[in-house]
Amino acid sequence: MAALWRYPVKSLGGEALEQLEFGPRGVHGDRLWAVRDVERDITATARRLPVLLTATARYCAPIAADAGPGNAPDVEITFPDGTVLRSDDPAVHAKLSELAGREMRLTALPPASDTSLHRLRPTDPANSPIASLRSDFGIADGQKLPDLSMMRISDLTLLARYSTPPGMFVDLAPVHVMSTASLATIGAELGEAALDVRRFRPNVLLDVDDPGDGLPESHWTGGHLTLGGVVLEVTMPTIRCVIPSRAQAGLEVDRRITRAVAERADRCLGSYCWVDSGGAVNVGDEVALTPHRHSVLADAARRGKRMVFGLATAVVDRVTR
């Protein structure tokens, strides 16, 4: 186990920790806050508002076991100009608005039964679903879109109704895992020893040597990772958007990263996971992978989904241009 990260506020920089607690909704304390775009009435994301990445957040004190939806402990935000404000300071909203260039509000995660902050809102008619995908993933017209058939039907159905899963401010899965091998592989594409892991915002960074294709996570889907006393189900590869190329605190814009991930790793780097068995994980803990059992039926279902999604995407892309 090389490093562990928690992100108290969605789309802001996070905090590296020596230990994380995992439960059914992922990392304890992860993304219990978000920044609300007041004018658009949506939860802001760094995909559309990259300046958010230049601020960082941490909890003001160790968080209690009952922290979660409807009970978000106070956080402290450090802004690019060095200003530090707490979530209980009314001035934090004005400072976030100044950073973003429009009215924003720091918002705590509501109870899971309250979906008001998760529901999708009407968008600009000119901003079609396919145009949004292309913008988020940095894909030009004429380039192929990511293979969405790797996603579970239940997740696709949920994302058709909500911007983030109710009870969470994550985009999709509650845990994001990456390996040092994959970072080194993409770094080599750019002529660098390795890339700064902060660009990819994982919760868990594993120190993995890979004698194969240099992208070990791409082979983990369907398997289980054991980290100390925690067991994670590897659900799907992480489809990378434009965020790794954005500027962050101490990191400059580098658009080469999006291109390198697209060309070398087919736009996927890392793995999304769900928690099978919770507990504590420490930096330095042993890690084990239980590979998935190959299933002919699962392969056939995946091919069927890929065909359906490909046809649907082609139609929508043509109609909304």
N, C-alpha and C positions, 0 to 999 in steps of 0.2 A: 504494500500500500504506500504510494508515494505522496499523496496529498488529499486533503478533504476540504470542501468548500460549502459554505451556506450563503444564501442570498436573501437577507431580510426583506428587501424591497425589490419587487419585480423590475427588471431592466436596469437597475443600478448595480454598480460594482458590489461584490460581496466580501466575505471575511474567510480567510484560511484558518482552519481550526485543527487541533490535534486529535479531537474526538467528535464524532457525530452520533446522535441517537436516531434510529430509524423506526418508523411505525407504519401503519396502513396507508397514511397519506404521504409517505416519503420521509425526507429529512425533517426532523423536529425543528420547527422554527423557520423553515424555508419558505420564502415568499408569503409572509403573513401580511405584507403591505404592498400596495401598488400606487402608481400615480394616475390620477383620473384626469382625462382631458375634458374639461367642463363644457366647452363649446360643442364638441362632438359627442359628448355623453358616452364615452368609451374608456376602457382601461388602456392607457398608453403603452406602447411597446417600442423598444429600441429599434425594431425593424423600420418603423415609420418615423421615429423621433430619436435618432442616434445620439443626440447630445445628452440624453439621460445616462448613457454609459460613462460619462465623464465625472459623475458624482458617485460616491460610495456610501454604503450603509453598514452599520453594525448595531447589535443590541446594546443598550445602555448597561445591562446587568445580566448575569446568568438567567436563562429563562426557565420558568417553572414547568413541571410535567404536564399541567393542564393547559398550556399555551396552545392555541390553535384557532380555527374559525370561530369568530365571535369573541376571541380573547387574545388579542395581539399585544404583546409587551412593547414598551416604548423603544424606539430606535433613534440612533443619532446619525445624521447625514452630513457628510463632508463634501462641500461644493468645490468646483475647480479653482475658485479664487481663495480657498482656504477657510471660508466661513463654515462653521459647524453649528447645526441647529438640531434640536430634538423634535420628535413627533408631537410632543405636547406643547410646543411653542407655536402660537398662531402665525408667527412670521415665516414658518417653513413653507406655507402655501404660496406666499408672495415670492419667496426665493426660488421655488420650483417654477413658478410662472415666469420669472425673470430669465431663468436658465432656458426654458423652452420657447420663450417668445410668444406665449399665449397663456390663457388662464388654466392653471393646473391645481390639483388638490391631492394631498397625500391621504390615502384611504386605507383603512384597515379591512382585512378579510372578514366578511360577515359570516354568520352561522351558515352551515351547509344548506339549510332549508330556505335561505334567502338567495334567490338567483338573480336579483335585480342588477348586480354588477357584472354578471356573466352573460346575460342575454345579448345576442347580436343586435346591433342597431342598423337602421337604414343607412345606406352609403350613397355617395355621389353616383348617379346613374352611369356616368362615364367611367367609373372605377369598377369594371366588370370582375367577376371571380377569377378569370384567367389573367386579366391585367394585374390583379392583386398578387396572384401567385408569381407572376413574372417579376414584379417589383420586389417582393419579399425575398425571392431566391436569386435575384440578379441575373435573370434569364432574358436574353434578347428575343425579339420576334424571330421565328424560324428555328430557334433552338428547342430541343425537346424538354418537356417538363419532367419533374421527378416522377419516379415510378411509385404512385400512391397505393399500388396493390399490396405493398408490404404492410400497410396499416390494417388494423382489425376493423371489421365492419362496425362494431360497437363504438369505436373511437371516431370513425367517420360520421356515424349518425349523431354522436354527441356534438362534434364540431360543426355540424350543420345547424345546430340550435344555439350553441354557446360559444363565446369567444375564448373562454377558459373553462375547464370542468368545474361545476359547482363545488364549493368547499375548497378550491385551490386557485392559486394565481399562476400555476405553471401552464405552459402552452398545451401540453398533451400528457406526457408520462411524468410521474413524480420524482424519478431519479435518473440522472444523466451520468453515464460512466464513459471514461476515455482511457486510452493507454499511451504511455510514453512512446511506444513504437509507432503509433499512428502520427503523433506529433512530429517525430523525427522524419517519417516518410514524407509528409507534406513540407517540412522544413527543407529537406533535400531537394524537392522540386524547385524551391526558391533559392537554392544555393546557400542555405543556412543550416547550422547544426540542429536546431530545433526551434519551434515557435513557442511563444509565451502562452502557457496554458490558459491564462485569463481571457484570452480572445475567444475561447470556445465555451467558457462558463460551465464546466462540469461540476457535479457534486463530488465525484470520486475519480481520482487519477491513479491508474495502476501502473506499476513499473513492470513492463512486459518486454521480453526479448522475443522477436518473431522471425524465425528463419524462413518464413513463407513469403507472402506478398507484401509484408510490411503494414498490413491493415487487419490486425487480428480480430477486432470487434466485428468486422463484416462477416465473420464465421460463427458468431456466438448466438445468433437469434434462435429462440426456442430452447436454449439451454438455461442453466442456473449458475449464478455466481455465489460462492460462499465467501463472505468477508468477515473474518472473526466469527461472531455468532449470528451474523445476519445472512439471510438467503434472499437473493434477488432473482426474479424471473426476467430474462432478457427478451423483451417484447419485439423490438425492431431496431434497425439502424437509425441513427439520428440524421435526418435530412437537414443539411446545413443551409441556412439562409445567409443574408449578407452581413450579419452581425460580426463574425470574426474579422472582417475587413475594416470595421469601424474604429474610430479613435476611442481610446479609453484613458483613464488616468495613467500617465506614463507611457502610453502607446499611441503611435501615430496611425493615420489612415494607411492601409496597405491593401489595395484592391486586387493585388496578385493572389491573395489567399483564396478568395472566392473562385477565381479561375483555376487555381491549382487543385482545389478540392473537387471541382467539377470534372476536371480532366483526369486526375489520378485516381479519384475514389468515387466517381459517378455521383457526386454531390452528397455523399454520406460519409460521416466521420464520427465515431463513437456509437454508443448504444443507449436506447431508452429502456428503462427497467421499471418493474413494479415490485413491491415488497411482498415476498412470500412469508418471511419470518423476521420479525423486528428484533432490535437490540442495539448494543453499542458497537461502534467500529472505531479503531484507533489507527493513526498513521503507524505503519510498520507491521500491522497485522498480516498474517498469511492469507493468501487468496487461492481459491480452487474453482475450477470450471467443470461442471457436469454437462457435457454436450447434449444436444437434443437428439432424439431418435428420429431418423429419416422416415418420412411418411409419404408414400406414393399419392394417397388421397389428398394430403395437404398440398403437395406440389400441383396436383390437378386443380385444386380450388384456387391456388395462387394464380395459375395460368388463366383460369376463368375470370378472376377479378381483374387481372391485368388487361384482358381483352375488353371487358366491359368499361373499365375506366379509360382505356385508350380511346374507344369509340366516343364515349361521353365527352371527354376532354376535347377531342377534335371537333365535335359538333359545336360545343360552347365557344371554343376559340374562334371558330369561323363566324358564328352568329354575332359575337360581341366585339369584333374588330371594328 
